[in-house]
Amino acid sequence: MKFTKSNNSEFYLGLREEFNSYFADKKNRNLADWRFYLKAVILITLYVTLYFLILFKCQTFIDFVLCYGLMGLTAVLIVFNFVHDASHKAISKNKLINESFRYIGDLVGINTYIWDIRHNLQHHSFTNILGGDLIIENIPLLRLSARQTHKKFHRYQVYYAPLFYVLYSFYWIMIIDMKLFFKREICNMKNIKHPFSEWIKLFLFKSIYIFYIIIVPWQYTDLTLSESVLLFFIFHSLAGLLLSFVAVLGHFVEGPTFPAPINNEIENSWAEHELDTTIDFGTNSRLINWITGGLNTHVAHHLFPSTCHIHYFDLTKIIEEYCIKNGYNYKKESLFNALRSHFRYMKNLGINPKEQFITTPKPH
């Protein structure tokens, strides 16, 4: 697939000029600064501290539940705030620094090699396009695009979707990563051959993760194996909810488009396609922005993925003003309205499959 229009569109070039003005007096321009590294110290310290509390301080099962639950949420914040930027090489010009933060993702359970394929090479390249963006097809039994085949059970997806969100973190780490390694074809990517070194990393890091998160607590605390496994699921249930809701609110709500290629061509420029297929939420809240690693300001991330998330809060204001001034359709919602919109979207895709929520955007 390819875009019919050059990315050197009037929209992108004009916005890039605004961004360059913003970064003109900044030492590291679009990369990380002290705010990023302070956040890294806080979240990594919190994750490690919770783990040591599990091993040495927890006395009751409720203590373990609280620590495992908080550790699961912290793991997601680490992925949002550091691993995500590292995968886009948005932290530093130093490759070693980016790679070091990227491997933190492998240590908290995800396979960053597969994530780069499905997130960077697919989702960011062909956002919201069925057959190009694997995220649309990530969760079985959910219909996230009107271009997907409708099944009778989709009528109830608005009710059972939250259960799938609870399970999503576990499903990602234990199933998606493994399954995709054995596939020769992932959406529009054909005849895939994974390097042998990546196979080694897959099994090595998964083993390390299972060892420290389940086996060590079982062996060095009063937990039984079944209790340790149960706590592992509690860890992932909270992680799954946070991960899922932040992920779906950027695209799977009312507003973003889901274009269909014509003869393998997308009738737009890449930048305008990203604007049409993405939405922001909670843009006035620095707390939401801090927690999500800037993923609530999703338009800025999709247009400038190699920019560190610490800049997104300010850059989003620039994008909104630029779009209003030049007649482009920038979309945003409050967090509460975005959540409501997501469930309306899921309900409508379930019970009214022929309704056209999705149209191919007209060129601006």
N, C-alpha and C positions, 0 to 999 in steps of 0.2 A: 504494500500500500504506500501511497505517497500523496502529498498535498499538491493541488494544481497550481496554487499561487506561491510565489517566492516568499520566504519569511522576511524579506526586506520590505515589508508592507509599510504603508504610511503609519498605521497604528503602532506597530512594533518599534519603528525607528524613532517616532515621536516620544514614545514612552521611555525608550532607552536613553534618549537625551535628557529626560527629566531625572532618570535614575543616576546618570553620570553627574548631574549637578548635585544631587544629594550626597554622592560618595566623594565629591571633589576634595573635601577637606578632611577625609578620614584616612588614617594611616594604613590600615589593612583593607581599605575599600569594602568589598562585599563579603569579606571573610570574618572569622570569629575575633572577638576582643575579650577583655577581662570578664565581661558578663557571662559569656559562654563558659569559660573555665571555672568561674565561681560556681555556676550552676552544676557543672560536672562534679566538682568536689562535693557539693551538698548532696546530690542524688546518689553518687557512688558510695559516699560515706554512709548514707542512710541505708542503702541496700546491704552493705557489709555489716553494719551495726545490727540490723534486724536478723541477719543470719547468725551472728554470734549470740544474740539474745535467745534464738531458737536452740542453739547448742548448749548454752551455759546458764541461762537465767529463767526460762519458762518453767513454771511449776505445775500449772493446771492446763487442761486441754483448751480452755478458753484463751489462755495466754498464747498457746501455739496457733490457734485460729487467728487471733489478732495479728500476730507477727507474720504469719504466712500470707494473710490477706493484704497487709500493708506492703509486704515484699513483692507480691504480684503486681500491685498498682505501681510501685516504684520501678519495677522492671519495664513496664510499659512507658513510663516517663523517660527512662533511660533510652529506650528505642526512639520515642518521639523526638527527644532533644539532642541526642548525640549520634546514635547509629544512623539515623535518617540523614543528618547533615554529612556524616562521613561517607555514606554511600554516594552522595552527590559531589564529594570532594569540595565541600563548602566550608570546611573548618580552617584549613591552612594550605599554603603553597607547598609545605613540606609533606611529601607523600607518606612518610613514616607516621606522622601525627594522624593523618586521615585513616590510615590502615589500623593504627592502634585503637582508635575509637570504634572503627568498624568491627574489630574482633570482639569488642565488648558485647556486641549483638550476638555473636556465636556463643559467648559465655552465658548469656541469659536465655539461651535456648533456640534462637532462630538461626537459620542457615543464610548468611548474608550473600552468598554467591547466588542462590536461587532467588533471593529477594531482589538482587540487582536485575535479574532477568525479568521477573514479572512486574517489578515496580519501575525501574529506570527504562528498560528497553521496550516495555509494552505499555504500561499505564501512562507514563509521561509522553510516549511517542504517539499513541493512538487512544487518547483519553475518551472513555465512554463509547468506543466503537466495538461492537460485538464481533468477535473473531480476531481482534487486535489487542484488546484490553482484558487481560485475564481476570482482573478484579471482579468484573461483572459475573464471571462464572465460578468464583471462588467457593461459594457456599452452596452445596447441593440443596435442592428443594426450594430455593428462594429465586423468585423472578425479579431481577433488579433492572431489567430493561424491557420495554414493550416489544423489542425486536426478538426477544427470546420466546420460544414456544410456550404457549399457555397450557397448563395442566389443571385438572379439576381441583386438586388439593391446594393450588395457589390461592383459592378463595379464602383460605384460612391462614395465609402466611402472615398477615398483620398480627395474628394472635400467637403463632408459634415462632415468629422471627426472634423475639427476645431470648428464647431458649437457645437458639442457634448462636446468638451473640455471646451468651454465657460460655458456650463450648468452643468459640472460635479460636481463642488463644491456644488451647490444647490441640485443636484440629490443625492449626497452622504448624505448630512445632513438631507434632508427632506424626502427622499424616501428609499435609501438603508438601512439606520439604522433601519427605521421602518419596512420595508418589511422583513428583516432577523430575526427580533425578532419574527415574526409570522410563521417562517418556522421551521419545525421539522427536515429538512434535508438540509445541506449546503455542496454541493460537496460530499466529502467522509465521512462527519460526519453525523451520523444517530441518530434518536430518541433524538434530542436535547431538553433539558428542562432548560430554563433559570431561575436562582434564582429569587424569588419574589423581592428581594432587587434591582436587576438589572432592573426590570420593573419600579420600583419606580424612580430610578435614570434616566432612559430613559425619562420619561415624565416630571420629575422635571427639569432636565437640559435643555431639549428642550423648556420648558415653560420659564425658566429664559432667555434663549438665545433670543427667539422671543420677550420677554418683553423688554429687554434692547436695542435690535438692531432695532426694529420697533416701538413698542408702546411708549416707553419713548420719542424718538425724535418727534414723532407725537404729543404727549401731551405737551412737554415742549419747542418746537420751533414753527416757523411759517409754518412748513411743513404740508401739508394735508396728510391724510392716504395714498392716492394713490401715492403721491410723496415719502413718507417714504418707501412704498413697492418697488417702482421703484429703489430707492437708494439701497435697500437691494439686488436687482438683479444686480445692478452695482457692488456692493461689491463682489458678488459671480461670476460675469463674469470674473473679473480680477483674483480673487482667483482661479477660475477653470482653466484658461489658464496656470497660473504658476504651479499649482498642477499637471495638466495633462501632460504637457511637461516634467517636471522632472521625473514623474512616468514612462512614456512610453519609455524614452531614455535609461533606464537601462535594458530593455528586448525586447521591440518591435521594433527592428531595424534588419538590416542584420547582421548575425554573431552568436548570441545566438541560441542554439538548443532548440527544444521542444520535448523531448523524449516521447515515449508511453510505459507504463508499459506492461510487458508480464506476464500474469497470476498474476497480481497485484504486480509484482516485477519490480524494476528499476535496470537495469543492470549496476550499477556503485556504487561507494561510494558516500555518501551525499556530501562530500567536493568537489570531482571532478565534481559532478553533478552541484553544485553551480557555479563552475568556467566555465563550459560549457554553462550554461544558462544565464549568466550575462555579461554585458559589462560596461566599464567605459567611461566617456566623460569629456573633459575639465580638465584633471588631473593635468595640470601645472598651473592652475589658482586658487590662494588662494581666490579670490573674489567669483568665482563660488562655491568653496568648502564652503565658509562662508555662502553664501546665501542658498544653498541647504541643509545645515546641514550635509554635507559629502555624500549626496545621489548621487552625481556625481561620487564618488569613491565607486561604488555600489558593486564591487567584495569584497572589504575589509569588507563592512557591511554584506554581505551575508555569508561570511566565519566566521566572528567573530561578530555576532550581539549584544553580550553583552558588546562590547567595545564602549566607548563613541565616538561620531563622531569627536571630536576635534583631535583624533589621526589618522584619516583615511588618511589625506594628506600624512603624512610620511610613514604610513604603506603600502600605495599603491605602493610606490617606492620599498619597500621590496618585495612585492608580484611580481611586474613586474620583478625585478632582479632575484628572485628565479625561476620564471617560465622560463625565458630565459635560465638560467643556467642549469635547469633540464629538458628542453624540453616540458614544458606544454604550452598550447595555451591560453595565457592571451590576452584579447581583449580590445582595447580602440580606441576612436575616439576624434577628436576635437568637440566642441559644434556644430559648423556649420555643419560639416560632419555628426554628429549624427542626427541632424534635417533633413538633406537631406535623410539620410539612412532610417529614420522613414517613410517619405512620399513615398519613393520608395517601402519600405516593404508593406505599406498599399495599394499602387497601385497594386503591384504584387499579393497580396492576393485577391484583388478584381477582377482582369481581367484574372488571370491565375491560377486558384485554383489547378490545377494538378501539377504545378511545385513544385519540392521537395526542398523547402528552409530548411526543417526540417528533420534531420536524428537522429537516436539514436546514441549518441556518443560512439565511441569505447573506451574500457578501456585503460587507459594510461599505 
